Amino acid sequence: MNAALRSVALLTVLLCARHSTAADDPLPSWNDTARKKSIVAFVQKVTTEGAPGFVPVPERIATFDNDGCLWAEQPMYFQALFVLDRVKALAPQHPEWKEQEPFASLLKGDMAAVAASGEKGLVTMLAATHSGLTTDEFAKVVTDWLATARHPKTGRPYTEMTYQPMRELLAYLRANGFKTFIVSGGGVEFMRPWTERIYGIPPEQVVGSSLKMKLEMRDGIPVLMKLPEINLVDDKEGKPVGIQQSIGRRPIAAFGNSDGDLQMLQWTTISRSPQDQTPRLGLIVHHTDAEREFAYDRKSMCGKLDKALDEAPTRGWLVVDMKNDWNTVFSPPAK
């Protein structure tokens, strides 16, 4: 073989090897950092039969927060933006809102006053805009809104504001026998219409905040009506409660990004007894990339990360630096 042919052959081998390596990488949007290596090592440990850390398939439960963990949450939680749009759409049917807070401030465009109403104001608006509909009617309202609403900074649909590295992680875990759940402070009925299409997570594997419901007969057909009463706030201390009520198994891996996920991370990773030697993984997405996404943590109104960030080193939780650990942030636009 002459020198030219040997060069072509060598180049072909190198290119094929490079392609094979890329194809074998289940997390191509993650840079080859310690965090990625730790994730892969954890998965290998719990899935290697006969190894000390092996975990049977039924026990491979992984829970993911949604806002700020699977999709963006700035400049405001996306469901909060949905609520604001719903208030404006329903205002003609509620002339009394012109005098009632926080509706009056919202309709005047005084967002500072709306923010000042705090959690109580948000709950008031949630009850007013999310109740009085059947579950099917509400799902259609959510689906229609997502089809037309756009993110104020990027102009992209909200369902395209998802993190490609986290979607790869979901697929990687499922390929290794994990069942993946969303455990979010967001409304469960707000998420269920679209999570299977976007994340591959079916409605029955979505845990979230919820309103109470009641069964009614409408023209001989049973429907579930959403009531203006809180059933569960699936945030902070509510997350382990939601996990137990809806899943019934303690996760071995939990993924979050804020203090709202602190108790879920603790519930998942802290051993209950010296005899519990099950490998466990806690991971926090730290928003450090102001150029490609947003940079925020301890002082943010949305997704505040303070106590969980301080506790991470003592618990052994992975803190993913979005700027340095991810070579891609958002999923590609839908075709």
C-alpha positions in Angstrom: 0.0 0.0 0.0 1.5 3.3 -1.0 1.8 6.3 1.3 -1.3 8.1 -0.1 -3.5 5.0 0.4 -2.2 4.5 3.9 -3.0 8.1 4.8 -6.6 7.7 3.5 -7.0 4.4 5.4 -5.7 6.0 8.6 -8.0 9.0 8.2 -11.0 6.7 7.6 -10.2 4.7 10.8 -9.9 7.9 12.9 -13.1 9.3 11.6 -15.0 6.1 12.2 -13.6 5.8 15.7 -14.5 9.4 16.4 -18.1 8.8 15.1 -18.4 5.6 17.1 -17.3 7.5 20.3 -19.8 10.2 19.8 -22.6 7.7 19.0 -21.7 5.8 22.2 -21.9 8.9 24.4 -25.4 9.0 26.0 -24.8 12.6 27.2 -23.3 14.5 24.3 -24.5 17.9 25.5 -22.5 17.4 28.7 -18.8 18.4 28.7 -16.5 15.7 30.0 -16.3 17.1 33.5 -16.4 15.5 37.0 -20.1 15.9 37.1 -20.8 13.9 34.0 -18.4 11.2 35.1 -20.1 11.0 38.5 -23.5 10.5 36.8 -22.2 7.8 34.5 -20.4 6.1 37.4 -23.6 6.1 39.5 -25.7 4.6 36.7 -23.0 1.9 36.1 -22.9 1.1 39.8 -26.6 0.6 40.3 -27.1 -1.4 37.1 -24.2 -3.8 37.3 -25.6 -7.1 38.4 -23.6 -8.8 41.2 -21.9 -5.5 42.2 -22.3 -4.3 45.7 -24.3 -1.2 44.6 -26.7 -3.1 42.3 -30.3 -1.8 42.6 -33.2 -3.9 41.1 -35.1 -2.3 38.3 -38.4 -1.7 40.3 -36.4 0.4 42.8 -34.7 2.6 40.2 -36.8 5.7 40.8 -35.6 9.1 39.7 -37.4 12.4 40.4 -36.9 15.7 38.6 -38.1 19.1 39.4 -39.4 20.9 36.3 -39.0 24.7 36.7 -35.3 25.6 36.4 -34.3 21.9 36.2 -35.9 20.6 33.0 -37.0 23.9 31.5 -36.2 27.6 32.2 -37.9 29.6 34.9 -36.8 33.2 34.2 -37.9 36.0 34.1 -40.9 34.4 35.8 -42.2 30.9 36.3 -43.9 29.9 33.1 -47.1 28.9 34.8 -47.2 32.3 36.5 -47.1 33.9 33.0 -49.9 31.5 32.0 -51.9 32.8 35.1 -51.3 36.4 34.1 -52.6 35.7 30.6 -55.6 33.9 31.9 -56.5 36.8 34.2 -56.4 39.2 31.2 -58.5 36.8 29.1 -61.1 36.3 31.8 -61.3 39.9 33.0 -64.3 40.9 30.8 -66.3 38.2 32.6 -65.2 39.6 36.0 -65.8 43.4 36.2 -65.2 43.1 40.0 -61.5 42.4 39.4 -61.0 46.1 38.6 -61.4 46.7 42.3 -60.0 43.5 43.7 -56.3 42.8 44.4 -54.1 41.5 43.0 -56.3 41.4 39.9 -56.6 45.2 39.8 -52.9 45.8 39.9 -52.3 43.2 37.2 -54.9 44.7 34.9 -53.2 48.1 35.3 -49.8 46.6 34.5 -48.4 47.3 38.0 -46.3 44.1 38.3 -44.5 45.4 41.4 -47.8 45.4 43.3 -48.6 42.0 41.9 -45.3 40.7 43.1 -45.8 42.4 46.5 -49.0 40.3 46.9 -46.7 37.3 47.4 -47.8 33.7 47.6 -51.2 34.7 48.9 -51.9 36.7 45.8 -50.6 34.0 43.5 -52.8 31.4 45.1 -55.8 33.8 44.8 -55.1 34.1 41.0 -54.5 30.4 40.6 -57.8 29.6 42.3 -59.7 32.1 40.1 -58.1 31.0 36.8 -57.6 27.3 37.2 -61.0 26.3 38.7 -64.5 26.1 37.4 -63.3 23.9 34.5 -63.3 20.2 33.9 -59.9 18.5 33.7 -60.3 18.1 29.9 -61.3 21.7 29.5 -58.3 22.9 31.4 -56.0 20.7 29.5 -57.2 22.3 26.3 -56.7 25.8 27.7 -53.1 24.9 28.6 -52.4 23.2 25.2 -53.8 26.2 23.3 -51.8 28.6 25.4 -48.5 26.7 24.8 -49.2 26.7 21.1 -49.1 30.5 20.8 -47.3 31.9 23.9 -43.7 32.8 23.5 -40.8 33.4 25.9 -40.3 37.2 26.4 -36.5 37.0 25.9 -35.9 34.3 23.2 -39.2 34.4 21.4 -39.3 30.6 21.4 -42.3 28.5 22.5 -42.0 27.6 26.2 -41.8 23.9 25.3 -38.6 24.7 23.4 -37.1 26.3 26.5 -36.2 22.9 27.8 -32.6 21.8 28.6 -31.1 19.4 26.1 -28.6 18.0 28.7 -31.4 17.1 31.0 -33.5 15.5 28.3 -30.5 13.4 27.4 -30.2 12.5 31.1 -33.8 11.4 31.2 -33.3 9.2 28.2 -30.1 7.8 29.6 -31.7 6.8 32.9 -34.7 5.2 31.2 -32.4 3.2 28.9 -30.9 1.8 32.1 -34.1 0.7 33.7 -35.1 3.8 35.6 -38.6 5.1 35.9 -38.5 8.9 35.7 -40.9 11.2 37.5 -41.5 14.9 37.5 -42.0 16.2 41.1 -42.7 19.9 40.8 -44.2 22.8 42.6 -46.0 23.6 39.4 -49.6 22.6 38.8 -50.0 18.9 38.0 -52.8 19.6 35.6 -50.8 22.3 33.9 -47.9 19.9 33.2 -49.7 16.6 32.3 -51.0 17.7 28.9 -47.5 18.1 27.4 -44.8 16.3 29.5 -45.1 13.0 27.6 -44.6 14.7 24.2 -41.7 16.9 25.4 -39.9 14.7 28.1 -41.2 11.2 27.5 -42.8 11.3 31.0 -46.4 10.1 30.9 -49.2 11.9 32.9 -49.2 9.2 35.6 -45.5 10.0 36.4 -46.1 13.7 37.0 -46.4 14.9 40.6 -47.3 18.5 41.3 -49.4 21.0 43.2 -53.1 20.5 42.8 -56.5 21.8 43.5 -59.3 19.7 44.9 -61.7 18.2 42.5 -65.2 16.7 42.5 -67.0 14.3 40.2 -70.1 15.7 38.4 -72.5 14.3 35.8 -72.8 16.6 32.8 -75.5 15.5 30.4 -75.1 11.9 31.6 -71.3 12.0 31.3 -69.0 12.0 34.3 -66.5 14.8 34.5 -64.0 16.0 37.1 -64.4 19.6 38.1 -61.5 21.7 39.4 -62.4 23.5 42.6 -61.0 26.8 44.0 -59.4 25.0 47.0 -55.8 23.9 47.4 -55.2 20.1 47.7 -51.4 19.9 47.8 -48.6 22.4 47.4 -45.9 20.1 46.0 -42.9 22.3 47.0 -40.3 22.2 49.8 -41.7 20.0 52.6 -44.6 19.1 50.3 -42.3 17.2 47.8 -41.6 14.2 49.9 -45.3 14.1 50.8 -46.2 14.2 47.1 -43.6 11.4 46.3 -45.0 9.1 49.0 -48.7 9.7 48.0 -48.2 9.4 44.3 -45.1 7.1 43.8 -45.0 5.1 47.0 -41.3 4.4 46.6 -38.3 6.4 47.9 -36.2 7.6 44.9 -32.6 6.7 44.6 -31.9 9.8 42.5 -33.3 13.3 42.7 -32.6 16.4 40.5 -33.4 20.0 41.3 -32.1 23.5 41.1 -33.5 25.5 44.1 -34.3 25.6 47.8 -37.7 24.3 46.8 -36.0 21.0 46.0 -34.0 20.8 49.3 -36.4 18.5 51.1 -36.7 16.2 48.1 -32.9 15.9 47.9 -32.7 15.2 51.6 -35.5 12.6 51.4 -33.8 10.9 48.6 -30.2 10.8 49.7 -30.0 10.7 53.5 -29.7 7.1 54.7 -32.3 6.1 57.2 -30.1 3.5 58.9 -26.5 2.2 58.8 -27.8 -0.9 57.1 -29.1 1.2 54.1 -26.1 1.0 51.7 -28.1 1.8 48.5 -26.2 4.2 46.2 -28.0 7.5 46.0 -27.6 10.6 43.8 -28.5 14.2 44.4 -27.9 16.8 41.7 -28.5 20.6 41.6 -28.5 22.5 38.4 -26.7 25.8 39.1 -27.7 28.6 36.7 -24.3 30.3 36.0 -24.6 31.1 32.3 -25.9 34.7 31.8 -25.0 34.6 28.1 -26.8 31.4 27.0 -29.5 31.4 29.6 -29.6 33.3 33.0 -27.2 33.6 36.0 -28.9 33.6 39.4 -29.0 31.8 42.8 -29.2 33.2 46.3 -31.2 36.4 45.6 -33.5 35.3 42.8 -37.2 35.7 43.1 -37.6 32.6 40.9 -35.6 29.5 41.8 -33.7 30.9 44.8 -30.8 28.6 45.5 -29.2 29.3 48.9 -29.7 26.7 51.6 -29.4 23.8 49.2 -26.2 25.2 47.7 -24.7 25.4 51.1 -25.8 21.9 52.1 -24.6 20.3 48.8 -21.0 19.7 49.8 -21.8 18.1 53.1 -24.3 15.8 51.4 -22.2 14.9 48.4 -24.7 16.3 46.0 -23.4 17.2 42.5 -23.7 20.9 41.6 -23.8 21.3 37.9 -22.3 24.5 36.6 -24.4 25.2 33.6 -21.7 27.4 32.0 -18.9 24.9 32.3 -20.6 21.5 32.4 -23.0 21.9 29.4 -21.8 22.5 25.9 -25.4 23.0 24.8 -28.2 24.5 26.9 -31.6 24.6 25.1 -33.1 21.8 23.0 -33.1 22.4 19.2 -36.2 24.1 17.7 -39.0 21.8 16.8 -39.2 21.1 13.0 
